[in-house]
Amino acid sequence: MKSILIIGLGRFGRHMAQTFIENGHEVMAIDYNEDRADDAVGTIQQILIGDATDERFMESLGIRNFDLAVIAIGESFQSVLEITVLLKDLGCKFVVARATREVHKKLLLRNGADYVVYAEREIAERLAIKFGADNIFDYIELTPEIGIYEIAIPRRWIGRSIVDLSIRNKFNISILATKKGEQIFPLPSPQHVFQEDESLMVMGTMKNVNAVQ
């Protein structure tokens, strides 16, 4: 279990907090807006009303005791930058900051952020890939070049095995798992024979994944 600090209780911050809590982590949240804090009371037990740019207030929280801090503020880059610097000055172990522009990402990384997330941009890119291709059901970016894709099994593969098709050599992708309904079967054997009601979880470049079809 990790101890996590969430700064900002807009939709992004609330969703992050809820997911952390559902996964068994301990969450404390901060927002200067009482209405937003009240809206999150049903989900988050530990909520403080305060200004995260105030050094004395932040120092009182014992920042060193948190494993992770997420700056979920989206409306003010200046505030995000100030809070990032302050968290690092106070000994925060790992800071995740939110950005909307590439130049903001660079500034945040130079000033102490360990990871910068483009909330809307990353969702938009994921949906564009998911709905822009008939054979891709879902997508997770690992690097700008490599991702994990859930894809339909090509018709010509059905009834044939992984080793028979020599998939890794021919297509330069790795099969991580097969999926039937909601069940995932990781690391199928080379002798696995593809079935019509399956989908595949594969790792590779977009170009190579598209070449499969």
C-alpha positions in Angstrom: 0.0 0.0 0.0 1.3 3.5 -0.9 0.6 6.8 0.7 -0.6 9.2 -2.0 -1.2 13.0 -2.1 -3.7 14.3 -4.7 -3.6 18.1 -5.3 -6.7 19.3 -7.1 -10.2 17.7 -7.0 -11.5 18.4 -10.5 -12.6 15.4 -12.6 -9.1 14.3 -13.3 -8.0 14.5 -9.6 -11.2 12.7 -8.4 -10.8 9.9 -10.9 -7.1 9.4 -9.9 -8.0 9.4 -6.2 -10.9 6.9 -6.7 -8.7 4.5 -8.7 -5.9 4.6 -6.1 -8.4 3.9 -3.3 -10.0 1.1 -5.2 -6.5 -0.5 -5.6 -5.9 -0.4 -1.8 -3.8 2.8 -1.4 -4.1 5.5 1.2 -5.1 8.9 -0.3 -5.1 12.4 1.1 -6.5 15.1 -1.2 -6.1 18.9 -1.2 -8.2 21.6 -2.8 -8.7 25.3 -2.1 -12.3 25.1 -3.3 -14.7 23.9 -0.7 -17.4 22.9 -3.2 -15.1 20.6 -5.1 -13.9 19.1 -1.8 -17.5 18.5 -0.7 -18.3 16.8 -4.0 -15.5 14.3 -3.3 -16.3 13.5 0.3 -18.2 10.3 -0.6 -15.1 9.0 -2.3 -12.1 10.3 -0.4 -12.0 10.2 3.4 -9.0 12.5 3.9 -9.6 15.9 2.3 -8.0 19.2 3.4 -9.1 22.7 2.3 -6.0 24.7 1.6 -3.6 26.4 -0.9 -1.0 24.0 -2.2 1.3 26.9 -3.2 1.5 28.0 0.5 4.8 26.7 1.9 3.8 26.7 5.5 0.6 24.7 4.8 2.4 22.2 2.7 5.2 21.8 5.2 2.6 20.9 7.9 1.5 17.9 5.8 4.8 16.0 6.2 5.4 15.7 2.5 8.3 13.3 3.0 5.9 10.7 4.2 4.1 10.4 0.9 5.2 7.9 -1.7 3.7 9.9 -4.5 2.2 13.3 -5.1 -0.1 14.0 -8.1 -0.7 17.6 -9.1 -4.1 17.3 -10.8 -4.6 21.0 -11.4 -5.5 21.9 -15.0 -6.4 25.6 -15.0 -3.2 27.2 -13.9 0.2 26.2 -15.2 1.9 28.7 -12.9 0.4 27.0 -9.9 1.4 23.6 -11.1 5.0 24.8 -11.6 5.1 26.4 -8.1 3.7 23.3 -6.5 6.1 21.0 -8.3 9.1 23.0 -7.1 7.7 23.3 -3.5 7.0 19.5 -3.3 10.6 18.7 -4.3 12.0 21.3 -1.9 10.0 19.6 0.9 11.4 16.2 0.0 8.6 14.6 -2.0 9.8 11.2 -3.4 7.9 11.2 -6.7 5.9 14.0 -8.4 3.4 13.5 -11.2 2.3 16.8 -12.8 -0.4 17.6 -15.3 0.4 19.6 -18.5 -1.5 20.7 -21.5 1.4 21.9 -23.7 4.8 20.5 -24.7 6.6 23.5 -23.4 4.9 23.1 -20.0 6.1 19.5 -19.9 9.7 20.5 -20.5 9.6 23.2 -17.8 8.0 20.8 -15.3 10.6 18.1 -15.9 13.4 20.7 -15.5 12.0 21.9 -12.3 11.5 18.6 -10.4 8.6 16.7 -11.9 9.3 13.0 -12.2 6.5 12.3 -14.7 4.3 14.6 -16.7 0.9 13.5 -18.0 -1.2 15.0 -20.8 -4.6 14.0 -19.5 -6.8 15.1 -22.4 -4.1 14.5 -25.0 -3.4 11.0 -24.0 -7.0 10.0 -23.8 -7.6 11.6 -27.2 -4.7 9.8 -28.8 -5.8 6.4 -27.3 -9.3 6.9 -28.6 -8.2 8.0 -32.0 -6.1 4.8 -32.4 -8.8 2.6 -31.0 -11.6 3.9 -33.2 -9.5 4.8 -36.2 -8.7 1.2 -37.0 -11.2 -1.7 -37.5 -8.8 -4.3 -36.1 -7.7 -2.5 -32.9 -9.9 -2.8 -29.8 -7.6 -1.0 -27.3 -4.2 0.5 -27.0 -1.6 1.4 -24.3 1.4 3.6 -25.2 4.7 2.4 -23.8 7.0 4.7 -25.8 6.2 7.1 -28.7 7.1 4.1 -31.0 6.0 1.0 -29.1 2.6 0.1 -27.7 0.4 -2.8 -26.5 -2.6 -3.4 -28.7 -5.6 -5.6 -28.4 -6.4 -6.7 -31.9 -8.8 -9.0 -33.8 -7.3 -12.3 -35.0 -6.8 -12.2 -38.8 -9.1 -14.7 -40.5 -6.2 -16.4 -42.2 -4.7 -17.2 -38.7 -7.7 -19.1 -37.4 -7.0 -22.8 -36.9 -3.2 -22.3 -37.1 -0.6 -22.1 -34.3 1.8 -19.4 -33.3 4.9 -21.4 -34.2 3.3 -22.5 -37.6 2.8 -18.8 -38.5 6.2 -17.7 -37.3 4.5 -14.5 -36.1 7.5 -12.8 -34.4 9.8 -13.3 -37.3 7.3 -12.4 -40.0 5.6 -9.4 -38.4 8.1 -8.3 -35.7 5.4 -8.3 -32.9 5.3 -10.1 -29.6 2.1 -11.9 -28.5 1.6 -11.2 -24.8 -1.7 -12.8 -24.2 -4.9 -14.2 -25.8 -8.3 -12.9 -24.6 -11.7 -14.6 -24.6 -14.6 -12.5 -23.4 -13.3 -10.9 -20.2 -10.7 -13.7 -19.5 -7.0 -13.0 -20.4 -4.6 -15.9 -20.9 -1.0 -14.6 -20.7 2.0 -15.8 -22.6 0.4 -18.5 -24.8 2.7 -21.4 -25.8 4.1 -21.6 -29.4 1.7 -24.5 -30.0 -1.4 -22.4 -29.2 -3.9 -22.6 -32.0 -5.9 -19.4 -32.8 -9.7 -19.5 -32.5 -12.4 -17.3 -34.0 -13.7 -16.1 -30.6 -10.3 -14.8 -29.4 -8.5 -11.5 -29.6 -4.8 -10.9 -29.1 -2.7 -8.6 -26.8 0.4 -7.8 -28.8 3.4 -5.5 -28.4 5.0 -3.7 -31.3 4.9 -0.6 -33.5 1.7 0.7 -35.0 3.1 0.0 -38.5 3.8 -3.6 -37.7 0.5 -4.2 -35.9 -1.4 -2.7 -38.9 0.6 -5.0 -41.2 -0.9 -8.0 -39.4 -4.3 -7.4 -41.1 
